[in-house]
Amino acid sequence: MNKFIGLGRLCADPELKYLESGTTVTNFRLAVQRDYKNKETGKYDADFINCTAFTKTAEFIANNIKKGNRIVVEGQLRTRSYEKEGEKRSVTEVNVNNVDVIDWPEKEGTTTDATPENPWGND
């Protein structure tokens, strides 16, 4: 079984793009907080997960979710290879099937409990 479920924050505003076939796609990175604190810094580290969504899911993400918002993504891990400047490279990413929004984008004039020191808004 190949299933990924991750809760995290978007690292940047997602952008909607179109493939040559006309299919909509958005790529984004999800910062997923680890369950334990770093012994040296006393803060939580994060893993940065590359995600790709297509069609209606891509449109929903690009039109409704912004940098810093917490979401849950569900999908499958995919590994693909490509060549750049004569060097073969590979990337592992999540092919997103479903998104649940935890923190909806804030309206102007509202605040959040997240700070630069604590982007997660918790301890």
C-alpha positions as CSV (number, residue, x, y, z in Angstrom):
1,M,0.0,0.0,0.0
2,N,1.3,3.4,-0.9
3,K,-0.4,6.1,1.2
4,F,0.9,9.4,2.5
5,I,-1.0,11.6,5.0
6,G,0.7,14.7,6.3
7,L,-0.2,17.8,8.3
8,G,1.8,20.8,7.7
9,R,2.0,24.4,6.5
10,L,2.5,25.7,2.9
11,C,5.9,27.1,2.4
12,A,4.8,29.5,-0.4
13,D,1.6,30.5,-2.2
14,P,0.8,27.8,-4.7
15,E,0.6,28.7,-8.4
16,L,-1.7,27.1,-10.9
17,K,-0.1,26.0,-14.2
18,Y,-1.3,24.2,-17.3
19,L,0.3,21.2,-18.9
20,E,0.5,21.0,-22.7
21,S,-2.5,18.7,-22.6
22,G,-4.5,21.5,-20.8
23,T,-4.5,19.7,-17.5
24,T,-4.2,22.0,-14.5
25,V,-1.4,21.3,-12.0
26,T,0.1,23.0,-8.9
27,N,3.3,22.1,-7.1
28,F,3.9,23.2,-3.6
29,R,6.1,22.4,-0.6
30,L,4.6,21.3,2.7
31,A,6.6,21.9,6.0
32,V,5.7,19.0,8.3
33,Q,6.8,19.4,11.9
34,R,8.6,16.5,13.5
35,D,7.2,15.0,16.7
36,Y,10.2,15.8,18.8
37,K,12.4,18.8,19.6
38,N,15.9,19.2,18.3
39,K,18.3,18.5,21.2
40,E,20.7,21.3,20.2
41,T,18.1,24.1,19.6
42,G,15.2,23.0,21.7
43,K,12.9,23.7,18.8
44,Y,10.9,21.5,16.5
45,D,12.5,20.7,13.1
46,A,10.5,20.2,10.0
47,D,10.7,18.1,6.9
48,F,9.9,19.8,3.6
49,I,7.7,17.6,1.4
50,N,7.3,18.3,-2.4
51,C,3.7,17.9,-3.4
52,T,1.9,17.9,-6.8
53,A,-1.9,18.1,-7.4
54,F,-3.8,17.9,-10.6
55,T,-7.2,19.0,-12.0
56,K,-9.8,20.1,-9.5
57,T,-7.6,19.5,-6.5
58,A,-4.9,21.7,-8.0
59,E,-7.4,24.5,-8.7
60,F,-8.8,24.3,-5.2
61,I,-5.3,24.6,-3.6
62,A,-4.2,27.4,-5.9
63,N,-7.4,29.4,-5.4
64,N,-8.0,28.9,-1.7
65,I,-4.8,28.2,0.2
66,K,-2.0,30.6,0.9
67,K,1.5,30.4,2.4
68,G,1.5,29.5,6.1
69,N,-1.9,27.9,6.1
70,R,-2.1,24.4,7.7
71,I,-3.5,21.7,5.6
72,V,-3.7,17.9,5.6
73,V,-2.7,16.3,2.3
74,E,-3.5,12.7,1.4
75,G,-1.9,10.9,-1.6
76,Q,0.7,8.5,-2.8
77,L,4.5,8.9,-2.9
78,R,6.0,9.0,-6.4
79,T,9.6,8.9,-7.5
80,R,10.5,10.3,-10.9
81,S,13.8,10.8,-12.7
82,Y,14.9,13.5,-15.0
83,E,18.1,14.9,-16.5
84,K,19.4,18.4,-16.0
85,E,22.7,19.7,-17.4
86,G,23.7,16.1,-18.3
87,E,23.2,14.9,-14.7
88,K,20.5,12.4,-13.9
89,R,18.4,13.4,-10.9
90,S,15.5,12.0,-9.1
91,V,12.8,13.5,-6.9
92,T,10.3,12.0,-4.5
93,E,7.0,13.8,-4.1
94,V,3.4,13.3,-3.0
95,N,0.8,13.0,-5.7
96,V,-2.1,14.7,-3.8
97,N,-5.5,13.2,-4.0
98,N,-7.3,15.0,-1.2
99,V,-6.7,18.2,0.9
100,D,-8.3,19.2,4.1
101,V,-7.8,22.8,5.3
102,I,-7.0,23.3,9.0
103,D,-6.4,27.0,8.9
104,W,-8.3,28.9,6.2
105,P,-6.4,31.9,4.7
106,E,-6.8,34.9,7.0
107,K,-8.9,37.8,6.1
108,E,-7.3,41.3,6.3
109,G,-7.0,42.6,9.8
110,T,-7.1,39.3,11.6
111,T,-4.2,37.7,13.4
112,T,-2.8,34.3,14.1
113,D,-1.0,32.7,17.1
114,A,1.9,31.7,14.9
115,T,5.2,33.7,15.2
116,P,8.5,33.6,13.3
117,E,10.0,31.8,16.3
118,N,7.1,29.4,16.4
119,P,5.5,29.1,12.9
120,W,3.3,26.2,14.1
121,G,1.3,28.3,16.6
122,N,1.8,25.7,19.3
123,D,4.5,24.6,21.8
